[in-house]
Amino acid sequence: MSTKPSTLKELPERGGLFSQPKAVWAVAFACVISFMGLGLVDPILPAIANQLHASKSQVSLLFTSYNLVTGLAMLITGFVSSRIGVKWTLLSGILLIIVFSALGGASDTIAQIVGFRGGWGFGNALFIATALSAIVGLSTSGTAKAIILYEAALGLGISVGPLLGGELGSISWRGPFFGVSVLMVIGFLFILFVLPKIPKPTKRSSLADPFKALSYPALKTLAIVAFLYNFGFFTLMAYSPYVMGLDEHGLGYVFFGWGILLAFTSVFVAPKLQSRFNLAASMGVMLTLFTIDLLVMGIGTFMGSPTTVIVAVIVAGIFLGINNTLITTAVMESAPVERSVASASYSFVRFLGGAASPWLAGKLSEWYNAQMPFYFGALMVFIGVIVLIVRRRHLRDIDVSHAH
């Protein structure tokens, strides 16, 4: 199952996790900045709602438009990168993020911000799908360690993003948008001057390739689980800021703590679990613990205890960090297709969950009560655990491949 064609010729394994070529560090640095954009807006969600006179569900559309466009655009990332090359696909994605994040900061209505976040999501899709395959292909330490490095960049970006967002957001809600734009200019220059020209693949990807990849049972299983799990993930990201009772600085510190735990566990804990236990069991335990954690957030909200919610959000970083590394590693080994195609197929499905959940969380709080979004998120994550158990036989080959 692990033998597959690759757009990038994989380098022979040598050295440890941090013994990487400069090109890998350039892409990883740009990844950190890109993922900062995901959490940078968290601390300013209540401020945007107050200053632009928008409801929670309206503000949550910032995540919905971003994730929806990212998911749909994933379907064409392989088509684009196989024609213009990895480097120019990365640069095109970063350029779109620079432009649309700046336009978001210059907006005056919630509708404008939502629209520009969609353009930001398109750039994000071109970047992240290509960045993962680039890091894996250029790494000299093997696929597993390269993915850990990618997840470390994700965790670092997600943790620092809210902290910076809180600082900039305390000045103005526009600050984080302009901050992303400036930081991505730095990432653009790194990729432009440090990343070498990577040969285009001999075979061009078609628009049908991501759909064909989903015919493989292992990849389909992981995509369905991620779709369901994202309902919990983005309920935490997009809705929890409203019930913690904190200002921009406070929210930034909470999500910084969450992100630090996410980064630490993804790099140091997840590999140990994967080597000791099988994939389905490890993921099942982490998602079950995340389900319980979401229920605690709901109970804390019902009891009027913001402290309970704050602690539960931070602790969630442990389960999410481990699960992210496990599932990303599994996706790379789940189908005999290009890694970029496997990543795009999987991301297309999971981001659809990330598109629906923020808006739905806001609506559930308006229709029912403040705790209902957490209960619904917990239910969806638990259904993901059931899917994992029912279809675990499809993941056995991945465990065998990883052991080898």
C-alpha positions as CSV (number, residue, x, y, z in Angstrom):
1,M,0.0,0.0,0.0
2,S,2.9,2.4,0.7
3,T,4.4,2.0,-2.8
4,K,3.1,4.8,-4.9
5,P,4.2,7.2,-7.6
6,S,5.4,10.6,-6.4
7,T,5.5,14.0,-8.0
8,L,8.7,14.7,-6.1
9,K,11.5,12.1,-6.2
10,E,11.9,11.1,-2.6
11,L,15.4,11.5,-1.3
12,P,17.2,8.6,0.5
13,E,16.7,8.6,4.2
14,R,19.6,10.0,6.3
15,G,19.8,12.0,9.4
16,G,17.1,12.9,11.9
17,L,14.0,15.1,12.0
18,F,15.9,18.4,12.0
19,S,18.6,17.4,9.5
20,Q,16.8,18.8,6.5
21,P,17.8,20.7,3.3
22,K,17.3,24.4,3.3
23,A,14.4,24.0,0.8
24,V,12.4,22.0,3.4
25,W,12.9,24.6,6.0
26,A,11.8,27.3,3.6
27,V,8.5,25.5,2.9
28,A,8.1,24.7,6.6
29,F,8.6,28.3,7.5
30,A,5.9,29.4,5.0
31,C,3.6,26.7,6.5
32,V,4.0,28.2,9.9
33,I,2.9,31.6,8.6
34,S,0.1,30.1,6.5
35,F,-1.3,28.2,9.5
36,M,-1.0,31.3,11.7
37,G,-3.8,32.6,9.4
38,L,-6.2,29.9,10.6
39,G,-6.1,30.9,14.3
40,L,-5.2,34.6,13.9
41,V,-8.9,35.5,13.6
42,D,-10.0,33.5,16.6
43,P,-9.4,36.3,19.2
44,I,-11.2,38.9,17.1
45,L,-14.5,37.0,16.4
46,P,-16.4,38.7,19.2
47,A,-15.0,42.1,18.3
48,I,-16.0,41.7,14.7
49,A,-19.5,40.7,15.8
50,N,-19.8,43.7,18.1
51,Q,-18.3,46.3,15.8
52,L,-20.0,45.2,12.6
53,H,-23.3,44.4,14.3
54,A,-23.3,40.8,13.1
55,S,-24.7,37.6,14.7
56,K,-22.5,34.6,15.7
57,S,-23.7,32.6,12.7
58,Q,-22.8,35.5,10.4
59,V,-19.3,35.9,11.8
60,S,-18.8,32.1,11.6
61,L,-19.2,32.4,7.9
62,L,-15.6,33.7,7.9
63,F,-14.6,30.0,8.6
64,T,-17.4,28.6,6.4
65,S,-16.3,30.5,3.2
66,Y,-12.7,29.9,3.9
67,N,-13.1,26.1,4.5
68,L,-15.7,25.6,1.7
69,V,-13.5,27.3,-1.0
70,T,-10.4,25.5,0.4
71,G,-12.1,22.1,0.1
72,L,-13.4,22.7,-3.4
73,A,-10.1,24.2,-4.6
74,M,-8.3,21.1,-3.3
75,L,-9.8,19.2,-6.3
76,I,-7.7,21.3,-8.7
77,T,-4.4,21.6,-6.8
78,G,-2.9,18.5,-8.5
79,F,-4.1,19.6,-11.9
80,V,-2.5,23.0,-11.4
81,S,0.8,21.9,-9.8
82,S,1.4,19.2,-12.4
83,R,1.3,21.9,-15.1
84,I,3.0,24.9,-13.5
85,G,5.2,23.0,-11.1
86,V,5.4,22.8,-7.3
87,K,7.3,26.1,-6.7
88,W,4.9,28.2,-8.7
89,T,1.9,26.6,-7.3
90,L,3.2,27.4,-3.8
91,L,4.0,31.0,-4.8
92,S,0.6,31.4,-6.5
93,G,-1.2,30.3,-3.3
94,I,0.8,32.6,-1.1
95,L,0.2,35.5,-3.4
96,L,-3.6,35.0,-3.2
97,I,-3.4,34.8,0.6
98,I,-1.4,38.1,0.6
99,V,-4.0,39.9,-1.6
100,F,-7.2,38.6,0.0
101,S,-6.1,38.9,3.6
102,A,-5.2,42.5,3.0
103,L,-8.6,43.1,1.3
104,G,-10.3,41.5,4.3
105,G,-8.6,43.9,6.6
106,A,-9.8,46.8,4.4
107,S,-13.4,45.7,4.4
108,D,-16.3,47.5,6.0
109,T,-19.0,44.9,6.1
110,I,-19.2,41.3,7.2
111,A,-20.3,40.2,3.7
112,Q,-17.1,41.7,2.2
113,I,-14.9,39.9,4.8
114,V,-16.7,36.6,4.2
115,G,-16.1,36.9,0.4
116,F,-12.5,37.8,0.8
117,R,-11.9,34.9,3.2
118,G,-13.1,32.7,0.4
119,G,-10.4,34.0,-1.9
120,W,-8.0,33.5,1.0
121,G,-9.2,29.9,1.2
122,F,-8.4,29.4,-2.5
123,G,-4.8,30.5,-2.0
124,N,-4.6,28.3,1.1
125,A,-5.7,25.2,-0.9
126,L,-3.0,25.7,-3.5
127,F,-0.4,26.2,-0.8
128,I,-1.1,23.6,1.8
129,A,-1.8,20.6,-0.5
130,T,1.4,21.3,-2.4
131,A,3.5,22.1,0.7
132,L,2.8,18.7,2.3
133,S,3.9,16.8,-0.8
134,A,6.9,19.2,-1.2
135,I,8.1,18.6,2.4
136,V,7.7,14.8,2.1
137,G,9.5,14.7,-1.3
138,L,12.4,17.0,-0.4
139,S,13.0,15.6,3.1
140,T,16.0,13.5,3.8
141,S,14.6,11.8,6.9
142,G,11.8,9.7,5.4
143,T,8.0,10.2,5.1
144,A,7.0,9.7,8.7
145,K,9.5,12.3,10.1
146,A,8.7,14.7,7.2
147,I,5.0,14.6,8.2
148,I,5.9,15.2,11.8
149,L,7.9,18.3,10.7
150,Y,4.8,19.4,8.7
151,E,2.5,18.9,11.7
152,A,5.0,20.8,13.9
153,A,4.8,23.7,11.5
154,L,1.0,23.4,11.7
155,G,1.1,23.4,15.5
156,L,3.5,26.2,15.8
157,G,1.5,28.3,13.4
158,I,-1.8,27.6,15.1
159,S,-0.3,28.4,18.5
160,V,1.4,31.6,17.6
161,G,-1.4,32.8,15.4
162,P,-4.0,33.5,18.1
163,L,-1.3,35.1,20.3
164,L,-0.4,37.5,17.5
165,G,-4.0,37.9,16.6
166,G,-4.8,38.9,20.2
167,E,-2.1,41.5,20.3
168,L,-3.0,43.0,16.9
169,G,-6.7,42.6,17.5
170,S,-6.5,44.6,20.7
171,I,-5.5,47.6,18.5
172,S,-8.1,46.9,15.8
173,W,-10.0,43.8,14.4
174,R,-8.3,44.7,11.1
175,G,-4.8,44.2,12.5
176,P,-4.7,40.4,12.2
177,F,-5.8,40.5,8.5
178,F,-3.0,42.9,7.6
179,G,-0.6,41.0,9.8
180,V,-1.2,37.8,7.8
181,S,-0.6,39.7,4.6
182,V,2.7,41.1,5.7
183,L,3.9,37.7,7.1
184,M,3.0,35.9,3.9
185,V,5.1,38.4,1.9
186,I,8.1,37.1,4.0
187,G,7.0,33.5,3.2
188,F,6.8,34.4,-0.5
189,L,10.3,35.7,-0.5
190,F,11.6,32.5,1.3
191,I,10.0,30.2,-1.3
192,L,11.1,32.4,-4.2
193,F,14.8,32.5,-3.3
194,V,15.4,29.4,-1.3
195,L,13.3,26.7,-2.9
196,P,15.0,25.2,-5.9
197,K,13.1,24.6,-9.2
198,I,11.5,21.2,-8.9
199,P,10.9,19.3,-12.2
200,K,7.3,18.9,-13.3
201,P,6.0,15.4,-13.1
202,T,6.1,13.3,-16.3
203,K,2.4,12.6,-16.0
204,R,-0.1,15.4,-15.6
205,S,-2.9,15.0,-13.1
206,S,-6.5,15.2,-14.3
207,L,-9.4,16.8,-12.5
208,A,-10.9,13.3,-12.0
209,D,-7.9,12.0,-10.1
210,P,-9.0,13.1,-6.6
211,F,-12.4,11.5,-7.1
212,K,-10.8,8.3,-8.3
213,A,-8.5,8.3,-5.3
214,L,-11.6,8.2,-3.0
215,S,-12.5,4.8,-4.4
216,Y,-9.7,3.3,-2.3
217,P,-11.4,2.1,1.0
218,A,-8.6,3.2,3.3
219,L,-8.5,6.8,2.0
220,K,-12.3,7.0,1.9
221,T,-12.5,5.8,5.6
222,L,-10.0,8.4,6.7
223,A,-11.8,11.2,4.8
224,I,-15.2,10.3,6.3
225,V,-13.7,10.2,9.8
226,A,-12.0,13.6,9.3
227,F,-15.2,15.1,7.9
228,L,-17.0,14.1,11.1
229,Y,-14.1,15.0,13.4
230,N,-13.9,18.5,11.8
231,F,-17.4,19.3,13.2
232,G,-15.8,19.2,16.7
233,F,-12.6,20.8,15.7
234,F,-14.2,23.9,14.1
235,T,-16.9,24.2,16.8
236,L,-13.9,24.6,19.2
237,M,-12.2,27.1,16.8
238,A,-15.1,29.2,15.7
239,Y,-17.6,29.0,18.5
240,S,-15.8,28.6,21.8
241,P,-14.4,32.3,21.8
242,Y,-18.0,33.5,22.4
243,V,-18.5,31.6,25.7
244,M,-15.1,32.1,27.4
245,G,-15.9,35.7,28.4
246,L,-12.4,36.9,27.5
247,D,-11.1,39.9,25.6
248,E,-8.7,39.7,22.6
249,H,-5.6,39.2,24.7
250,G,-7.2,36.5,26.9
251,L,-8.5,34.6,23.9
252,G,-5.1,34.8,22.3
253,Y,-3.4,33.3,25.4
254,V,-6.0,30.5,25.6
255,F,-5.5,29.4,22.0
256,F,-1.7,29.8,22.4
257,G,-1.8,27.3,25.2
258,W,-4.0,25.0,23.0
259,G,-1.7,25.3,20.1
260,I,1.5,24.6,22.1
261,L,0.0,21.4,23.4
262,L,-1.1,20.5,19.8
263,A,2.4,21.1,18.5
264,F,4.1,19.2,21.3
265,T,1.9,16.1,21.1
266,S,2.0,16.0,17.3
267,V,5.8,15.9,17.3
268,F,6.7,13.9,20.4
269,V,3.7,11.9,21.5
270,A,2.0,10.8,18.3
271,P,5.0,8.9,16.8
272,K,5.4,6.9,20.0
273,L,1.7,5.9,20.0
274,Q,1.8,5.0,16.4
275,S,4.8,2.7,16.9
276,R,3.3,1.0,19.9
277,F,-0.4,0.7,19.0
278,N,-2.3,0.2,15.7
279,L,-3.6,3.2,13.8
280,A,-7.4,2.7,14.3
281,A,-7.0,2.0,18.0
282,S,-4.9,5.1,18.6
283,M,-7.1,7.4,16.6
284,G,-10.2,5.9,18.2
285,V,-9.0,6.6,21.7
286,M,-8.0,10.2,20.8
287,L,-11.3,11.0,19.2
288,T,-13.2,9.5,22.1
289,L,-11.3,11.7,24.5
290,F,-12.0,14.7,22.3
291,T,-15.7,13.7,22.4
292,I,-15.6,13.8,26.2
293,D,-13.7,17.1,26.1
294,L,-16.4,18.7,24.0
295,L,-19.1,17.4,26.4
296,V,-17.2,19.1,29.2
297,M,-17.2,22.4,27.3
298,G,-21.0,22.0,26.9
299,I,-21.5,21.3,30.6
300,G,-19.2,24.2,31.5
301,T,-21.2,26.5,29.3
302,F,-24.5,25.2,30.8
303,M,-23.2,25.8,34.3
304,G,-22.0,29.3,33.5
305,S,-18.3,28.3,34.2
306,P,-16.1,30.0,31.6
307,T,-13.0,28.5,33.4
308,T,-14.2,25.0,32.7
309,V,-14.5,25.8,29.0
310,I,-11.1,27.5,28.9
311,V,-9.3,24.5,30.5
312,A,-11.2,22.1,28.2
313,V,-10.2,24.1,25.1
314,I,-6.5,24.0,26.1
315,V,-6.5,20.3,27.0
316,A,-8.1,19.6,23.6
317,G,-4.8,20.4,22.0
318,I,-3.4,17.2,23.3
319,F,-5.9,15.0,21.6
320,L,-6.0,17.1,18.4
321,G,-2.2,17.2,18.0
322,I,-1.9,13.4,18.3
323,N,-4.9,12.7,16.0
324,N,-3.7,15.2,13.3
325,T,-0.3,13.5,13.0
326,L,-1.8,10.0,13.0
327,I,-4.4,10.7,10.3
328,T,-2.0,12.8,8.1
329,T,0.6,10.0,8.2
330,A,-2.1,7.4,7.3
331,V,-3.4,9.4,4.4
332,M,0.0,9.5,2.8
333,E,0.0,5.6,2.9
334,S,-3.7,5.0,2.2
335,A,-3.8,4.7,-1.6
336,P,-1.3,3.9,-4.5
337,V,-1.6,7.5,-6.0
338,E,0.5,10.6,-5.9
339,R,0.8,11.9,-2.3
340,S,-0.5,15.3,-3.5
341,V,-3.6,13.6,-5.0
342,A,-4.3,11.6,-1.8
343,S,-3.9,14.8,0.3
344,A,-6.2,16.8,-2.0
345,S,-8.9,14.0,-2.0
346,Y,-8.8,13.7,1.8
347,S,-8.7,17.5,2.3
348,F,-11.7,18.1,0.0
349,V,-13.9,15.9,2.1
350,R,-12.7,17.0,5.5
351,F,-12.9,20.7,4.7
352,L,-16.6,20.3,3.7
353,G,-17.1,19.4,7.4
354,G,-15.1,22.4,8.4
355,A,-17.3,24.6,6.1
356,A,-20.6,23.4,7.6
357,S,-19.8,23.2,11.3
358,P,-18.9,26.9,12.1
359,W,-22.2,28.2,10.6
360,L,-24.2,25.4,12.2
361,A,-22.6,26.0,15.6
362,G,-23.7,29.6,15.5
363,K,-27.2,28.7,14.4
364,L,-27.6,26.0,17.0
365,S,-26.8,28.5,19.7
366,E,-29.4,30.9,18.3
367,W,-32.1,28.1,17.8
368,Y,-31.5,26.3,21.1
369,N,-29.0,27.4,23.7
370,A,-25.3,28.3,24.2
371,Q,-24.2,24.7,25.0
372,M,-25.9,22.9,22.1
373,P,-23.0,23.5,19.6
374,F,-20.6,21.6,21.9
375,Y,-23.1,18.7,22.3
376,F,-23.6,18.4,18.6
377,G,-19.9,18.6,17.9
378,A,-19.3,15.8,20.4
379,L,-22.0,13.7,18.7
380,M,-20.4,14.1,15.3
381,V,-16.9,13.2,16.5
382,F,-18.3,10.1,18.3
383,I,-20.0,9.0,15.0
384,G,-16.5,9.3,13.5
385,V,-15.3,6.9,16.2
386,I,-18.0,4.4,15.2
387,V,-17.1,4.7,11.5
388,L,-13.5,4.1,12.4
389,I,-14.4,0.9,14.3
390,V,-16.8,-0.4,11.6
391,R,-14.2,0.2,8.8
392,R,-11.0,-0.5,10.7
393,R,-10.2,-3.5,8.5
394,H,-9.5,-1.1,5.7
395,L,-6.6,0.5,7.7
396,R,-4.7,-2.8,8.4
397,D,-2.4,-2.4,5.4
398,I,-1.4,1.0,6.6
399,D,-0.3,-0.4,9.9
400,V,1.7,-3.1,8.1
401,S,3.3,-0.6,5.8
402,H,4.3,1.7,8.7
403,A,5.8,-1.2,10.6
404,H,8.0,-2.1,7.6
